[in-house]
Amino acid sequence: MNLDAIQPFASDYPTVPSTPAIREAVAHQVEQLSRVGNVLVRQAAVDRFIEDRSTLPAVDNIEAFRSVLHVAGEVLVDRAALRDKAVTDALANNGLAERPIDGPLGNRVARFRNIDRKAKDLRDMVTDLRSRKLTVALNYVVSNAAVGKSGDTPELAFGPGRYEDYTVPALTGGETVGIIDTGVSGEIRTDGWLAGVKDPPSEIDPLDVLPKDGYLDRAAGHGTHVAGIVQQVAPGTGIRVFTGLKSDGLGSDVEVAEAMLRAVDAGCRILNLSLGCTLDAGDPPPLATKAALDDIIQRYPDVLIVAAAGNDGNQTPVYPAAWAADHPHNVVSVAGLTRDLQPATWSSNGPWVTASAIAEGIRSTFVEGKESPAFDQVPEVFSKSAWAVWGGTSFAAPQIAGAVARICQQLTLTPKQAWATLRAAGTAIPGYGQAFKILPAVS
């Protein structure tokens, strides 16, 4: 392994062949990413998410207070805060009844619900209780739209050939990477890639249920794409995928936190979270994922969490990545670079970002199915064992997670030790952390 600055694995990874059509598609993806931070574009996305969810009976409705999405009618409370009369009175006055949370998260966080309560009333309640130093928050919606899938959609690409012929040798040992995402495709690929990744405890991406209309859902295949990136960077490393997001790309603070804890309890010691949420000024951070982070640090201190920094093109913190500022040894926040290793102007950035990698035109595994014309004016049809190119910090983060996993294999280090080794090899870019070239973009 070459620990020279910027390119820690030298030229191990093969170039990605392209065509004029693929280059044009990548340019369009970058253009769409550049629009994510626009206030009008963001509000249109918020409105679309709310409308789409309102027609789907099998999932929670969502609503917004200003631009912040949250699960309709739900409030989260730190268990310790329930001992305060101000909290119990506020819950009773707002008609909020407990909606139990299973597993270890429920020992730290309680969820309460009144589907008829307006967003502003709940926000006012939370603001009042927070002013009393009580740990209460809305159950925010977390999405991959913040970090990888906005107006940009995946495009067909050439694969690297069969897994057994891949130019990077597969190593054994090391640590298992747990991916918190939309799940992974249940397809048995004929090219050997992702073999065994779908096995339990991995959770399957249903692909076409929101709605079930014969087309791939809005975020179908996102987790599969992320998993393929990790495997390209660290062949032979264990990979498991857990469902924190539905196939429309949306999940709740609670759902993501529960998936994080399932992953570490299943033995994963490197977590990849290509998802996030952006809050308005003054909003409390996500309560459930912070509780999960605290639980992981306490029970599994060697776990490293790698999270996408977001695609907002500004310095507004995106959670959970922004917790890298307070927990630099436990959380890595990953911004995006252009193909020529320049800071991507569309990427979230700031002093809370600790790493960056190429995030435009990243090739990886994808799923079988047809895109909906509602999301892509020229829908792609993906065959079995498909590969695609995609962009966003969603696809920079798993390169860092994979690099950490590879160093764990090669140097017999813990994930936190491996990250310290990798970090020392990067090139500092203000607001973008330590920059690395790991996987190449399409040529």
Secondary structure, 3 states (H helix, E strand, C coil): CCCCCCCCCCCCCCCECCCHHHHHHHHHHHHHHCCCCCHHHHHHHHHHHHHHHHCCCCCCCEEEECCEEEEEEEEEEEHHHHHCHHHHHHHHHCCCEECCCCCHHHHCEEEEECCCCCHHHHHHHHHHHHHCCCCEEEEEEEECCCCCCCCCCCEECCCCCCHHHCCCCCCCCCCCEEEEEECECCCCCCCCCCCCCCCCCCCECCCCCCCCCCCCCCCCCHHHHHHHHHHHHCCCCCEEEEECCCCCCEEEHHHHHHHHHHHHHCCCCEEEECCEEECCCCCCCCHHHHHHHHHHHHHCCCCEEEEECCCCCCCCCEECHHHHCCCCCCEEEEEEECCCCCECCCCCCCCCCCEEEECCCEEEECCCEECCCCCCCCCCEECCCCEEEECCHHHCHHHHHHHHHHHHHHHCCCHHHHHHHHHHCCEEECCCEEEECCCCCEC
